[in-house]
Amino acid sequence: IDGNGHIIDANRKSCIFNISSAEVTLRNIIFKNSFSNMAAINISNANITLENCIFESNDSVKSGGSLNIKDSSLKTIDCGFIDNFASRGGAIHGNSSSIELLECEFSKNSAEKVGATISLDDSDLICLKSNFNRNIAQYGAVCESKDSNLSFHDCDFKKNSGYNGAAIATRNSCVKFWECNFEKNKSKNSCP
């Protein structure tokens, strides 16, 4: 589906899509102002590709302000995640999923508890050439993970802040960084 720059505005009344047991590609769409117990887009048992999409000002009471992914595969290319909020995973929450982020921008996302941009449980994440700026969470301002594998290649982490973990906070996870840049990230209770 190519939205040709169309804006889907939920006007803070609901989520936007629930995608289950499907293979879907969404291009050139702006998703904004969703508000519900779930994410703007909830994905289960699906294969999803997002290209040149923007997720802005989406709020979830629970997990994943923009995307909540379970038992699925997600690939995002050149997408922006701006000013999204959730209890965990301000932009993205993944559970038993495979996630690939390529040339994405994460800015001013926040989480009440963990993972201002990404929160993962038993998932795999590959992140390439992406930027994380001014994200805020109590635990893991950029990413929080449990029982997951994370790889970051050529990514920038700037001015993110958290009480524990200014950039990444993990439990029983494997994290790898290649040619990444960390600048002015702040943590009040642990190393950035």
C-alpha positions as CSV (number, residue, x, y, z in Angstrom):
1,I,0.0,0.0,0.0
2,D,1.5,3.3,-1.1
3,G,-0.1,6.2,0.8
4,N,1.7,8.9,-1.3
5,G,2.3,11.0,1.8
6,H,-1.3,10.6,3.1
7,I,-1.8,11.3,6.9
8,I,-3.8,8.9,9.0
9,D,-4.7,10.9,12.1
10,A,-6.5,8.9,14.9
11,N,-7.3,12.2,16.7
12,R,-6.3,10.5,20.0
13,K,-9.5,8.3,19.8
14,S,-8.1,4.8,19.0
15,C,-5.3,2.7,17.5
16,I,-4.9,2.9,13.7
17,F,-4.4,-0.7,12.4
18,N,-4.4,-4.3,13.7
19,I,-2.5,-6.6,11.3
20,S,-2.6,-10.3,11.9
21,S,-1.5,-13.4,9.8
22,A,-0.6,-11.3,6.8
23,E,2.2,-10.0,4.6
24,V,2.0,-6.3,4.2
25,T,4.1,-3.4,2.9
26,L,3.2,0.2,3.9
27,R,4.9,3.1,2.1
28,N,4.9,6.9,2.3
29,I,2.3,7.2,5.1
30,I,2.2,9.4,8.2
31,F,0.6,7.7,11.3
32,K,-0.2,10.2,14.1
33,N,-2.2,10.9,17.2
34,S,-3.2,7.4,18.1
35,F,-4.2,6.7,21.7
36,S,-5.3,3.4,23.2
37,N,-4.2,0.4,25.3
38,M,-2.2,-0.8,22.4
39,A,0.1,0.8,19.7
40,A,-0.8,2.8,16.6
41,I,-0.2,-0.4,14.7
42,N,-0.5,-3.8,16.4
43,I,1.1,-6.7,14.5
44,S,0.8,-10.4,15.3
45,N,1.9,-13.5,13.3
46,A,2.7,-11.3,10.3
47,N,5.5,-10.2,7.9
48,I,5.6,-6.3,7.7
49,T,7.7,-3.9,5.8
50,L,7.5,-0.2,6.4
51,E,9.2,2.3,3.9
52,N,9.4,6.0,4.3
53,C,6.7,6.2,7.0
54,I,6.5,8.6,9.9
55,F,5.1,7.8,13.3
56,E,4.4,10.9,15.3
57,S,2.7,11.6,18.7
58,N,1.3,8.1,19.2
59,D,0.6,7.1,22.8
60,S,-0.1,3.7,24.3
61,V,-1.1,3.0,27.9
62,K,0.8,-0.3,27.7
63,S,3.5,-1.4,25.2
64,G,4.7,0.2,21.9
65,G,3.5,3.7,21.2
66,S,3.9,3.3,17.4
67,L,4.3,-0.5,16.9
68,N,3.5,-3.5,19.0
69,I,4.9,-6.6,17.4
70,K,4.3,-10.2,18.5
71,D,5.5,-13.4,16.8
72,S,6.3,-11.4,13.7
73,S,8.9,-10.1,11.3
74,L,9.3,-6.3,10.8
75,K,11.6,-4.4,8.5
76,T,11.6,-0.6,8.5
77,I,13.4,1.5,5.9
78,D,13.9,5.2,6.2
79,C,11.2,5.7,8.8
80,G,10.8,8.4,11.5
81,F,9.6,7.9,15.0
82,I,9.0,11.2,16.7
83,D,7.4,12.1,20.1
84,N,5.8,8.7,20.8
85,F,5.0,7.4,24.3
86,A,4.2,4.1,26.1
87,S,4.7,2.5,29.4
88,R,7.4,0.3,27.7
89,G,8.8,0.8,24.2
90,G,7.8,4.4,23.5
91,A,8.2,3.8,19.7
92,I,8.4,0.0,19.3
93,H,7.8,-3.1,21.5
94,G,8.7,-6.5,20.2
95,N,7.9,-9.9,21.7
96,S,9.2,-13.1,20.1
97,S,9.9,-11.2,16.9
98,S,12.6,-10.3,14.4
99,I,13.1,-6.6,13.8
100,E,15.3,-4.8,11.2
101,L,15.7,-1.0,11.2
102,L,17.5,0.6,8.3
103,E,18.2,4.4,8.2
104,C,15.6,5.3,10.7
105,E,15.3,8.3,13.0
106,F,14.1,8.1,16.6
107,S,13.7,11.5,18.3
108,K,12.0,12.7,21.5
109,N,10.3,9.4,22.2
110,S,9.6,8.5,25.9
111,A,8.6,5.6,28.1
112,E,7.1,5.8,31.6
113,K,9.2,2.8,32.5
114,V,11.5,1.1,30.0
115,G,12.8,1.6,26.4
116,A,11.9,5.1,25.1
117,T,12.4,3.9,21.6
118,I,12.5,0.1,21.7
119,S,11.6,-2.5,24.3
120,L,12.2,-6.2,23.4
121,D,11.4,-9.6,25.0
122,D,12.9,-12.7,23.4
123,S,13.5,-10.9,20.1
124,D,16.2,-10.2,17.5
125,L,17.1,-6.6,16.5
126,I,19.4,-5.5,13.7
127,C,19.7,-1.7,13.5
128,L,21.7,-0.1,10.6
129,K,22.6,3.6,10.0
130,S,19.9,4.9,12.4
131,N,19.9,7.9,14.8
132,F,18.6,8.1,18.3
133,N,18.3,11.6,19.7
134,R,16.7,13.1,22.9
135,N,14.8,10.0,24.0
136,I,13.9,9.6,27.7
137,A,13.0,6.6,29.9
138,Q,13.5,5.4,33.4
139,Y,15.4,2.3,32.2
140,G,17.1,2.1,28.8
141,A,16.5,5.5,27.2
142,V,17.1,4.1,23.7
143,C,16.6,0.4,24.1
144,E,15.6,-2.1,26.9
145,S,15.8,-5.8,26.3
146,K,15.3,-9.1,28.0
147,D,16.5,-12.5,26.5
148,S,17.2,-10.8,23.1
149,N,20.0,-10.4,20.6
150,L,20.7,-6.8,19.4
151,S,23.2,-5.5,16.8
152,F,23.8,-1.8,16.1
153,H,25.9,-0.8,13.0
154,D,26.9,2.7,12.2
155,C,24.3,4.3,14.5
156,D,24.3,7.6,16.4
157,F,23.2,7.9,20.0
158,K,22.9,11.6,21.1
159,K,21.5,13.4,24.2
160,N,19.4,10.4,25.4
161,S,18.7,10.2,29.1
162,G,17.5,7.7,31.7
163,Y,17.7,7.0,35.4
164,N,19.3,3.6,34.6
165,G,20.9,3.2,31.2
166,A,21.2,6.4,29.1
167,A,21.3,4.4,25.9
168,I,20.9,0.6,26.3
169,A,19.8,-1.5,29.3
170,T,19.7,-5.3,29.0
171,R,18.9,-8.4,31.0
172,N,20.1,-11.8,29.7
173,S,20.7,-10.2,26.2
174,C,23.6,-10.1,23.8
175,V,24.4,-6.6,22.4
176,K,26.9,-5.8,19.7
177,F,28.0,-2.3,18.4
178,W,30.0,-1.6,15.2
179,E,31.2,1.9,14.4
180,C,28.5,3.6,16.6
181,N,28.8,7.1,18.0
182,F,27.7,8.0,21.6
183,E,27.5,11.7,22.5
184,K,26.1,13.5,25.6
185,N,23.9,10.6,26.8
186,K,23.1,10.9,30.5
187,S,22.3,8.3,33.2
188,K,21.7,9.2,36.8
189,N,22.3,5.8,38.3
190,S,24.7,3.9,36.0
191,C,27.1,4.1,33.1
192,P,25.8,5.6,29.9
